[in-house]
Amino acid sequence: MRPARLPAATAIAAVAALTAVTGCTEKSDAKGGGNTVEVTATDDKCEVSKTKLSSGHVELAIENKGSKVTEVYLLFPDDRIVSERENIGPGTKQKLTAEVKSGSYQIACKPGMKGDGIRQKISVSGGKAVKRDPRLDKAVADYRAYAQEQADATLPKVKLFTDAVRKGDIEAAKKTYANSRIGWERTEPVAESFGDIDPKVDLREDGLEEDQDLEKDWTGWHRLERSLWQDKKLGERDKELATLLDKDLKDWQKRVGKAEITPTSMANGAKELLDEVATGKVTGEEERYSHTDLVDFKANVEGAEKAYGLLKSVASENDPALTKELDKQFAALDKLLGKYREGGGKDSYEFTSYDKVGKADRKGLQDGVNALAEPLSKLAAAVVSSK
C-alpha cells in the first residue's frame, strides 16, 4: 500500500476532475526528443514538454521543483495506472520508462502524494505493436499467471481471517491476519493498477482524503488491524468490514487476469515494491498496530525478485553489470532480513515483532533497501534497450 494514493474514483468522476484541473500546462521549449517527455512538477503545476507521442516506449524525465515530495503517474482515462514513480523528493530527478499503445492518456503529478493530482492529457498515435523479444512475451505471460496464483491462494487465507473476525475470536484473527496479506503484498502493483481496489482493502488511516470520514470510509485490512490490536474488541461494524474485505478481494481475484501488464510495468512494479518497503515497512507505518511489518517486507521483496527473475535473461544481455549488481543486492537484503526470522527456514514468515527492532537495525534495513532500489530503478530501461 502506498502512503497516499489516487482515490477510488469512477471513470465519470475522473473525467469531471480533469475539467476542473488548473495549473497543468505544456512547455514549449522542451529539449527532449523522440518519445521523451520532460515532466516538471511543482507544488501547484505539472508541466510537460509535449502532449503528442508515438506508440511504443516512452520515457518520462521527471524533475520535482516543488517543496513537497511528489508522485508522477501515467494513467489511462479511467484512472487505471500504466506506470508510476513515487517518492520524488524536492529538487530531485527521476526517470520512468513505460510502454503505450495508440490512445488517450493522462500524466498526473501529485504534490504531497494525495488527491487526484494535477493532470495533463496526452495522446498517442500509431497502431504498430512494440517489437519485443519473444522472451519478454513469455515473461509477461508467466508474471500474469503468478499474479493470478497469488490472488487465488490469498482468498482462502483471508477467509480464515475474516471468519475469525465474524466469530469475534480476536486471538484467531490476530494469528491469521499477517498470513492473509502475503499474496497481496507480493503482487501489489498489479492490484494498484486498477485504481479502485487498493483504497478499499489496504488503506491506512492517514491515507484518507480530507473529505472522507474515518468510521464510514475507512475499510479493509488496516481498519480491522486497529480493532484487533488497539481497540482490542470486535463489534458489528468489524463483522461487516470482514465481509466487505472478502467481497473486494474476490473482485481483485476476478480482475487480475485482465490487468494491463508489459515488461516495463513489471520492471517498474518491482521498483514500486521496494518503494513500498522503504516508505511503509521500514518506517513501521504500514502495520502500526500489529507490528507485522517484516512479513510485508519479505512479501514485497519476493514479489520484486519474481518480476526481476522473469526479465533477467533479456536485461542481462543488455546490461550485464546491472543484473550482476541486482543479484548481489537481492541476496544481501534477503540475508539481512534473515537476521529477524524467528523460526523455520529461509522461506519462513515468522519474524520478530517490528516494535522490537531498534533504530540502528531499522537504519540497516533502510540502507539495504536503498542499495537494491537504486539499481532496480534502471531495470525497465535495460529491458527495452537494444544493443
Sequence and secondary structure as in RCSB ss.txt:
>XXXX:A:sequence
MRPARLPAATAIAAVAALTAVTGCTEKSDAKGGGNTVEVTATDDKCEVSKTKLSSGHVELAIENKGSKVTEVYLL
FPDDRIVSERENIGPGTKQKLTAEVKSGSYQIACKPGMKGDGIRQKISVSGGKAVKRDPRLDKAVADYRAYAQEQ
ADATLPKVKLFTDAVRKGDIEAAKKTYANSRIGWERTEPVAESFGDIDPKVDLREDGLEEDQDLEKDWTGWHRLE
RSLWQDKKLGERDKELATLLDKDLKDWQKRVGKAEITPTSMANGAKELLDEVATGKVTGEEERYSHTDLVDFKAN
VEGAEKAYGLLKSVASENDPALTKELDKQFAALDKLLGKYREGGGKDSYEFTSYDKVGKADRKGLQDGVNALAEP
LSKLAAAVVSSK
>XXXX:A:secstr
  SS      HHHHHHHHHH  S  B SS    TTEEEEEE SS EEES SEEESEEEEEEEEE SSS EEEEEE
 TTS EEEEEEEE TT EEEEEEEE SEEEEEEE GGG SS EEEEEEEE        HHHHHHHHHHHHHHHHH
HHHHHHHHHHHHHHHHHT HHHHHHHHGGGGHHHHHTHHHHHTTSSSHHHHS  GGGS TTS HHHH  SHHHHH
HIIIII    HHHHHHHHHHHHHHHHHHHHGGG    HHHHHHHHHHHHHHIIIIITTT TTTTT  HHHHHHHH
HHHHHHHHHHHHHHHHHH HHHHHHHHHHHHHHHHHHHTTB SSSTT   B  GGGS HHHHHHHHHHHHHHHHH
HTTHHHHHH   
